[in-house]
C-alpha cells in the first residue's frame, strides 16, 4: 500500500484526501512517532494519544489561518510532523534542531508556546477577542490535556471565556494522566460525566429538539434550552460544570475514532460562542508497553520498537545517583524520624522522586496536580500548624507561584522548605524549562535562605539543615547525577551562611555555587597541572545569606575573582558577590561566568554549558587568561 504520510508536507495536502483515508494516515503517523522516538527520546506517550485528534483537527480546520494551541505542548509531535517538519523531525530536542514544544518562531502552524501547562484557554480567548476586534473570521482551538486542566489559570480562563462569549473551541483531551495519574475533584467529576449515559442522552435530545424550535424564533429555543437545563438538574444528580460556565458542551467522544472526531469538528465550528468538546483518549495509544505503563513511557529513554524493551542503563552501582533519587530517599529518612515532615508536589511526584515517600507513607505526601500556587499555599498552611513541609517544585515551574512564596510563606516567616528541582540548564526540554531565574527571584525575598549543594552528600546535609532551621528555605539542585557512589552518610548540620575553601591558590580565586563547583575544581586542577599555578576554589554553598567574611577575606588575598553559576547573571550569585564587595578596598577584577541576558535554547546540558561558557573548557580558559 502506498504511503499517504509521505505525500503530506502541510495540512492542505491532508485536506486533499478522502475522509475514508484518514485511518491510514493515523496509522502511518503513529508508526512514524514510534520509530523516531525509539532512536531519539522525547515526550512519547502523550503524542501517541493525540494522533487521531491531530489528523482530525488539521483536516477539519483551515490551519494555519485557524489557530490551534496545544496545552501542554508535548502532545504535539504529530502536529509537527504533518506541518512541514517530517524530514527534520529526527532533530527533535537536539541542539540547533526542532523544539520539543510548539514554537511560533519555528513554524506558522505553532500558534503559541506551551511548555508550561494550563495556558491554552487564556491564549485562545485573547486570540478570539483580537480576531473579533480586527474583523477576522477564524476559528480558535485550545487543546488542553495531560492534566493541564487542573491548573488554576485554566479555571480562571474557563470562567471568563463563558461570560465573554468568545468564539473559541476548547478540546478537553481526557486521558486520566499528567505524568502520574490525575488527582482531585475535577478528575472524579469527568469520570462521573463519562459514566452517566442517561445524563448525556437527555442532554443530546434536548439540544436536538431545541434546534427544531429555532424555526419559530430564537426566544422559544432559548426558553426551551433553559427549561432543559432545569429538568436535568431536577432529575439527574449530575450537572455540567462547563455548561454552567456558559460553554456549549459536546461529548464525551472516543478520541481515537477519527471519523467521528472529524465530522464533529466540522459541525461544531459552525456554532458561535464558547464550546467545549470532551474526548477520551489513551496515553500511549498503539504501543502496548506505553499503554500499560503510562508514567514510565511519558518520556522514555531509547527503546526497541519491536520488543518494547528500553535500552539498558549502566549498572546503578557504577554511577553516582541522581540528585532526585537522593532527595527522595533523604526525605523518607527525615519523615521516618519526625512525624511533622510532609511532602508536597504539583504533579511531579515521579520526576522529583517524591513517589518514594508516597509509597512508604501515602498519608504524608501529596500530589496536588498541576497547581503550583496551591502547592505553595497549602504548604504554608501546614507550616502554620506546626508541620515541616518539603515543597518540591521544578525551578521554572516555581515562577508560577512567586506571589504565594512572598505573600503566604515569607511574610509570615513560615518553615516551608522549597526544593527547586531542575535548577539551571535542564537540557532537551529547552527554553520553557530551564531553571535560570531562581537565584535572583529567591534571594530578593526577605526571610528566605537560599542554598545550592556541591554534591549529593551536601544535598542531604542541606535538607537536614533546612529541616532544623525554622525559616523559609530554598535549596536548588540540577537535573542529573551527583559525584559519589557512597552518598548515604550520616546527615550533619551545615552552618548557615558559611562557605568552604576547596583549594587555596594565588592571584585568581574561583567562587562557585552548586554542582558547577565540581567542574570549576577540575578546571583549576588542570590549570595547575599545565601552568604550575593554582587558582583558589571556594564552594560558597549559600547565596543568601552569603558568607560576607569569606568573600572579603578572599578580596584581600587575590587579584581576580571569578564567579561561576548555572543561572542568569542579572541579580544572581555573581551579583551577590559584587554587592558584598561594595565598600571594601578591593581594587581587582571580578569576572562573572553564567547565563547572559538571553533565553537559552534546547540541547544536551553539556552543549548548553559550553554555549554559556560554564563548561570545563570555558572555565579553564577564563582561569588561564587571568593567570597570565
MOUR-V259933 format. One record per backbone hydrogen bond with DSSP energy under -0.5 kcal/mol. NH is the residue of the N-H (numbers start at 1). CO is the residue of the C=O. E is the energy in kcal/mol with one decimal. If there is no record, write none. Layout:
# MOUR-V259933
nh=NH co=CO e=E
nh=NH co=CO e=E
This chain:
# MOUR-V259933
nh=7 co=4 e=-1.5
nh=8 co=5 e=-1.7
nh=9 co=7 e=-0.8
nh=13 co=10 e=-1.8
nh=14 co=10 e=-1.0
nh=15 co=11 e=-2.2
nh=16 co=13 e=-1.2
nh=17 co=14 e=-1.7
nh=21 co=18 e=-2.1
nh=22 co=19 e=-1.4
nh=24 co=21 e=-0.5
nh=25 co=21 e=-1.6
nh=26 co=22 e=-2.5
nh=27 co=23 e=-2.3
nh=28 co=24 e=-2.4
nh=29 co=25 e=-2.6
nh=30 co=26 e=-2.7
nh=31 co=27 e=-2.5
nh=32 co=28 e=-2.1
nh=33 co=29 e=-2.2
nh=34 co=30 e=-2.4
nh=35 co=31 e=-2.6
nh=36 co=32 e=-2.7
nh=37 co=33 e=-2.6
nh=38 co=34 e=-1.6
nh=39 co=35 e=-0.7
nh=39 co=36 e=-0.7
nh=40 co=36 e=-2.5
nh=44 co=42 e=-1.1
nh=44 co=298 e=-1.3
nh=45 co=297 e=-1.6
nh=48 co=44 e=-1.8
nh=49 co=45 e=-1.5
nh=50 co=46 e=-0.6
nh=50 co=47 e=-0.7
nh=51 co=48 e=-1.0
nh=54 co=50 e=-2.8
nh=55 co=51 e=-2.2
nh=56 co=52 e=-2.6
nh=57 co=53 e=-2.7
nh=58 co=54 e=-2.1
nh=59 co=55 e=-1.5
nh=60 co=56 e=-2.4
nh=61 co=57 e=-2.4
nh=63 co=61 e=-1.4
nh=65 co=62 e=-0.6
nh=66 co=62 e=-2.3
nh=67 co=139 e=-2.5
nh=69 co=141 e=-2.7
nh=70 co=68 e=-0.5
nh=71 co=143 e=-2.8
nh=73 co=114 e=-3.1
nh=75 co=72 e=-1.6
nh=76 co=73 e=-1.8
nh=80 co=76 e=-2.2
nh=81 co=77 e=-2.2
nh=82 co=78 e=-1.9
nh=83 co=80 e=-1.0
nh=84 co=9 e=-1.0
nh=85 co=80 e=-1.4
nh=86 co=81 e=-0.6
nh=89 co=86 e=-0.9
nh=91 co=88 e=-2.2
nh=92 co=89 e=-2.4
nh=93 co=98 e=-2.9
nh=94 co=91 e=-2.4
nh=96 co=602 e=-0.6
nh=97 co=94 e=-2.7
nh=106 co=103 e=-2.3
nh=107 co=103 e=-1.3
nh=110 co=107 e=-1.2
nh=111 co=68 e=-0.9
nh=111 co=109 e=-1.0
nh=114 co=102 e=-0.5
nh=123 co=119 e=-2.2
nh=124 co=120 e=-2.7
nh=125 co=121 e=-2.4
nh=126 co=122 e=-2.1
nh=127 co=123 e=-2.5
nh=128 co=124 e=-2.7
nh=129 co=125 e=-2.6
nh=130 co=126 e=-2.0
nh=131 co=127 e=-2.5
nh=132 co=128 e=-2.2
nh=133 co=129 e=-2.2
nh=134 co=130 e=-1.8
nh=135 co=131 e=-0.5
nh=135 co=132 e=-1.0
nh=136 co=131 e=-3.0
nh=138 co=136 e=-0.9
nh=141 co=67 e=-2.7
nh=142 co=169 e=-2.7
nh=143 co=69 e=-3.2
nh=143 co=141 e=-0.5
nh=144 co=142 e=-0.7
nh=144 co=171 e=-2.5
nh=145 co=71 e=-2.6
nh=146 co=173 e=-0.7
nh=148 co=145 e=-1.6
nh=150 co=147 e=-1.9
nh=151 co=148 e=-1.5
nh=154 co=151 e=-0.7
nh=155 co=151 e=-1.1
nh=156 co=152 e=-2.3
nh=157 co=153 e=-2.4
nh=158 co=154 e=-2.3
nh=159 co=155 e=-2.4
nh=160 co=156 e=-2.0
nh=161 co=157 e=-3.2
nh=162 co=158 e=-2.1
nh=163 co=159 e=-1.0
nh=164 co=160 e=-2.0
nh=165 co=161 e=-1.2
nh=166 co=161 e=-0.9
nh=168 co=166 e=-1.8
nh=169 co=140 e=-2.4
nh=170 co=275 e=-3.0
nh=171 co=142 e=-3.4
nh=171 co=169 e=-0.6
nh=172 co=170 e=-0.7
nh=172 co=277 e=-2.4
nh=173 co=144 e=-2.4
nh=173 co=171 e=-1.0
nh=174 co=172 e=-1.3
nh=174 co=279 e=-2.5
nh=175 co=173 e=-0.9
nh=178 co=180 e=-3.1
nh=182 co=176 e=-3.0
nh=188 co=184 e=-1.4
nh=189 co=185 e=-2.4
nh=190 co=186 e=-2.5
nh=191 co=187 e=-1.6
nh=192 co=188 e=-2.1
nh=193 co=189 e=-2.3
nh=194 co=190 e=-2.4
nh=195 co=191 e=-2.3
nh=196 co=193 e=-1.2
nh=197 co=195 e=-0.6
nh=200 co=196 e=-2.0
nh=201 co=197 e=-2.6
nh=202 co=198 e=-2.3
nh=203 co=199 e=-2.4
nh=204 co=200 e=-2.2
nh=205 co=201 e=-2.1
nh=206 co=202 e=-2.3
nh=207 co=203 e=-2.0
nh=208 co=204 e=-2.4
nh=209 co=205 e=-2.4
nh=210 co=206 e=-2.2
nh=211 co=207 e=-1.7
nh=212 co=208 e=-1.2
nh=213 co=209 e=-1.2
nh=214 co=210 e=-0.5
nh=214 co=211 e=-1.0
nh=215 co=212 e=-1.0
nh=216 co=213 e=-2.1
nh=217 co=214 e=-1.8
nh=221 co=217 e=-1.4
nh=222 co=218 e=-2.5
nh=223 co=219 e=-2.3
nh=224 co=220 e=-2.1
nh=225 co=221 e=-2.3
nh=226 co=222 e=-2.2
nh=227 co=223 e=-2.0
nh=228 co=224 e=-2.5
nh=229 co=225 e=-2.2
nh=230 co=226 e=-2.0
nh=231 co=227 e=-2.3
nh=232 co=228 e=-2.3
nh=233 co=229 e=-1.9
nh=234 co=230 e=-1.6
nh=235 co=231 e=-2.8
nh=236 co=232 e=-2.4
nh=241 co=239 e=-0.7
nh=244 co=240 e=-2.1
nh=245 co=241 e=-1.0
nh=246 co=243 e=-1.3
nh=247 co=242 e=-2.3
nh=248 co=274 e=-2.0
nh=249 co=247 e=-0.7
nh=250 co=276 e=-2.6
nh=252 co=278 e=-0.7
nh=253 co=278 e=-2.2
nh=255 co=253 e=-0.8
nh=255 co=280 e=-2.8
nh=257 co=254 e=-1.7
nh=258 co=256 e=-0.9
nh=261 co=257 e=-2.5
nh=262 co=258 e=-2.3
nh=263 co=259 e=-2.5
nh=264 co=260 e=-2.3
nh=265 co=261 e=-2.6
nh=266 co=262 e=-2.2
nh=267 co=263 e=-1.9
nh=268 co=264 e=-3.0
nh=269 co=265 e=-1.3
nh=270 co=267 e=-1.5
nh=271 co=268 e=-1.5
nh=272 co=270 e=-0.5
nh=275 co=168 e=-2.0
nh=276 co=248 e=-2.7
nh=277 co=170 e=-2.9
nh=278 co=250 e=-3.0
nh=278 co=276 e=-0.6
nh=279 co=172 e=-2.4
nh=279 co=277 e=-0.7
nh=280 co=253 e=-2.9
nh=281 co=174 e=-1.7
nh=281 co=279 e=-0.5
nh=283 co=281 e=-0.5
nh=284 co=45 e=-2.5
nh=285 co=282 e=-1.7
nh=287 co=284 e=-1.9
nh=290 co=287 e=-1.0
nh=291 co=287 e=-1.7
nh=292 co=288 e=-2.1
nh=293 co=289 e=-2.2
nh=297 co=293 e=-1.7
nh=298 co=295 e=-1.3
nh=303 co=38 e=-1.3
nh=304 co=309 e=-3.0
nh=305 co=303 e=-0.7
nh=308 co=304 e=-2.8
nh=311 co=302 e=-2.9
nh=318 co=315 e=-2.4
nh=319 co=315 e=-0.5
nh=319 co=316 e=-0.6
nh=321 co=484 e=-0.7
nh=323 co=480 e=-2.7
nh=326 co=322 e=-1.9
nh=327 co=323 e=-2.5
nh=328 co=324 e=-2.3
nh=329 co=325 e=-2.6
nh=330 co=326 e=-2.4
nh=331 co=327 e=-2.7
nh=332 co=328 e=-1.7
nh=333 co=329 e=-2.0
nh=334 co=330 e=-2.5
nh=335 co=331 e=-2.5
nh=336 co=332 e=-2.2
nh=337 co=333 e=-1.3
nh=338 co=334 e=-1.7
nh=341 co=338 e=-1.6
nh=342 co=388 e=-1.9
nh=343 co=364 e=-2.4
nh=344 co=390 e=-2.2
nh=345 co=366 e=-2.4
nh=346 co=392 e=-0.6
nh=347 co=345 e=-1.3
nh=352 co=348 e=-2.6
nh=353 co=349 e=-0.5
nh=353 co=350 e=-0.5
nh=354 co=349 e=-1.2
nh=355 co=349 e=-1.9
nh=356 co=353 e=-1.3
nh=357 co=354 e=-0.5
nh=358 co=354 e=-2.1
nh=359 co=355 e=-2.2
nh=360 co=356 e=-1.6
nh=361 co=357 e=-3.6
nh=364 co=361 e=-2.6
nh=365 co=362 e=-0.6
nh=366 co=343 e=-2.4
nh=368 co=345 e=-2.0
nh=368 co=366 e=-0.7
nh=371 co=369 e=-2.6
nh=375 co=371 e=-2.4
nh=376 co=372 e=-2.2
nh=377 co=373 e=-2.3
nh=378 co=374 e=-2.9
nh=379 co=375 e=-1.8
nh=380 co=376 e=-2.1
nh=381 co=377 e=-2.3
nh=382 co=378 e=-2.0
nh=383 co=379 e=-2.6
nh=384 co=380 e=-2.4
nh=385 co=381 e=-1.0
nh=385 co=382 e=-0.7
nh=386 co=383 e=-2.0
nh=387 co=382 e=-2.3
nh=388 co=340 e=-3.0
nh=389 co=387 e=-0.5
nh=389 co=415 e=-0.5
nh=390 co=342 e=-2.7
nh=391 co=389 e=-0.7
nh=391 co=417 e=-2.7
nh=392 co=344 e=-2.4
nh=392 co=390 e=-0.8
nh=393 co=391 e=-0.7
nh=393 co=419 e=-1.4
nh=395 co=421 e=-3.2
nh=397 co=394 e=-0.6
nh=398 co=394 e=-1.9
nh=399 co=395 e=-0.7
nh=400 co=397 e=-1.6
nh=401 co=398 e=-2.0
nh=402 co=399 e=-1.1
nh=405 co=401 e=-1.9
nh=406 co=402 e=-2.0
nh=407 co=403 e=-3.4
nh=408 co=404 e=-1.7
nh=409 co=404 e=-1.0
nh=409 co=405 e=-0.5
nh=410 co=405 e=-2.7
nh=411 co=406 e=-2.3
nh=413 co=410 e=-1.1
nh=414 co=409 e=-2.2
nh=416 co=414 e=-2.1
nh=417 co=389 e=-2.5
nh=418 co=416 e=-0.7
nh=418 co=473 e=-3.5
nh=419 co=391 e=-1.9
nh=419 co=417 e=-0.6
nh=420 co=418 e=-0.8
nh=420 co=475 e=-2.9
nh=421 co=393 e=-0.6
nh=421 co=419 e=-1.3
nh=423 co=420 e=-0.6
nh=423 co=477 e=-2.5
nh=424 co=435 e=-2.6
nh=426 co=424 e=-0.6
nh=428 co=426 e=-0.5
nh=430 co=427 e=-1.5
nh=432 co=429 e=-0.5
nh=433 co=430 e=-2.1
nh=434 co=430 e=-1.4
nh=435 co=422 e=-0.5
nh=435 co=424 e=-3.0
nh=436 co=434 e=-1.3
nh=441 co=437 e=-2.3
nh=442 co=438 e=-2.3
nh=443 co=439 e=-2.4
nh=444 co=440 e=-0.9
nh=445 co=442 e=-1.6
nh=446 co=444 e=-0.5
nh=448 co=445 e=-1.5
nh=449 co=472 e=-1.9
nh=450 co=544 e=-2.9
nh=451 co=474 e=-2.6
nh=452 co=541 e=-2.2
nh=453 co=476 e=-0.6
nh=459 co=455 e=-1.6
nh=460 co=456 e=-1.8
nh=461 co=457 e=-1.9
nh=462 co=458 e=-2.6
nh=463 co=459 e=-2.5
nh=464 co=460 e=-2.3
nh=465 co=461 e=-2.5
nh=466 co=462 e=-2.9
nh=467 co=463 e=-2.4
nh=468 co=464 e=-1.5
nh=469 co=465 e=-0.5
nh=469 co=466 e=-1.0
nh=470 co=468 e=-0.6
nh=471 co=469 e=-2.5
nh=473 co=416 e=-2.1
nh=474 co=449 e=-3.1
nh=475 co=418 e=-3.0
nh=476 co=451 e=-2.4
nh=476 co=474 e=-0.5
nh=477 co=420 e=-2.0
nh=482 co=321 e=-2.8
nh=487 co=485 e=-1.3
nh=489 co=487 e=-2.1
nh=498 co=495 e=-1.6
nh=500 co=539 e=-2.4
nh=502 co=500 e=-0.6
nh=502 co=537 e=-2.8
nh=503 co=537 e=-1.9
nh=506 co=534 e=-2.6
nh=507 co=557 e=-0.5
nh=508 co=506 e=-3.0
nh=509 co=560 e=-2.5
nh=510 co=536 e=-3.9
nh=511 co=509 e=-0.6
nh=511 co=562 e=-3.2
nh=512 co=510 e=-0.5
nh=512 co=538 e=-2.7
nh=513 co=564 e=-1.1
nh=514 co=452 e=-0.8
nh=517 co=514 e=-2.0
nh=518 co=515 e=-2.1
nh=519 co=515 e=-0.6
nh=520 co=516 e=-2.0
nh=521 co=517 e=-2.2
nh=522 co=518 e=-1.9
nh=523 co=519 e=-2.3
nh=524 co=520 e=-2.4
nh=525 co=521 e=-1.9
nh=526 co=522 e=-2.0
nh=527 co=523 e=-2.2
nh=528 co=524 e=-2.0
nh=529 co=525 e=-2.2
nh=530 co=526 e=-2.4
nh=531 co=527 e=-3.2
nh=532 co=527 e=-0.6
nh=532 co=528 e=-1.8
nh=533 co=527 e=-0.6
nh=536 co=508 e=-2.8
nh=537 co=503 e=-2.3
nh=538 co=510 e=-2.8
nh=539 co=500 e=-2.2
nh=540 co=512 e=-2.4
nh=540 co=538 e=-0.9
nh=542 co=540 e=-3.3
nh=543 co=450 e=-2.1
nh=544 co=450 e=-1.8
nh=546 co=543 e=-0.5
nh=548 co=546 e=-1.9
nh=551 co=547 e=-2.4
nh=552 co=548 e=-2.3
nh=553 co=549 e=-1.9
nh=554 co=550 e=-2.4
nh=555 co=551 e=-2.0
nh=556 co=552 e=-0.9
nh=557 co=553 e=-0.8
nh=557 co=554 e=-1.1
nh=558 co=554 e=-1.7
nh=559 co=507 e=-1.3
nh=560 co=507 e=-2.6
nh=561 co=589 e=-2.9
nh=562 co=509 e=-3.3
nh=563 co=561 e=-0.5
nh=563 co=591 e=-2.8
nh=564 co=511 e=-2.4
nh=565 co=593 e=-1.7
nh=567 co=565 e=-1.1
nh=568 co=436 e=-2.9
nh=569 co=595 e=-2.8
nh=572 co=569 e=-2.2
nh=576 co=572 e=-1.8
nh=577 co=573 e=-2.0
nh=578 co=574 e=-2.3
nh=579 co=575 e=-2.5
nh=580 co=576 e=-1.9
nh=581 co=577 e=-1.9
nh=582 co=578 e=-1.0
nh=584 co=581 e=-2.4
nh=589 co=559 e=-1.9
nh=591 co=561 e=-3.0
nh=592 co=590 e=-0.5
nh=593 co=563 e=-3.4
nh=593 co=591 e=-0.6
nh=595 co=567 e=-2.6
nh=596 co=594 e=-0.6
nh=598 co=596 e=-2.7
nh=608 co=604 e=-2.1
nh=609 co=605 e=-2.8
nh=610 co=606 e=-2.2
nh=611 co=607 e=-2.1
nh=612 co=608 e=-1.9
nh=613 co=609 e=-0.6
nh=613 co=610 e=-1.1
nh=614 co=609 e=-2.5
nh=615 co=609 e=-0.6
nh=619 co=615 e=-2.2
nh=620 co=616 e=-2.5
nh=621 co=617 e=-2.6
nh=622 co=618 e=-1.9
nh=623 co=619 e=-2.4
nh=624 co=620 e=-2.8
nh=625 co=621 e=-2.4
nh=626 co=622 e=-1.4
nh=627 co=623 e=-1.4
nh=628 co=624 e=-1.2
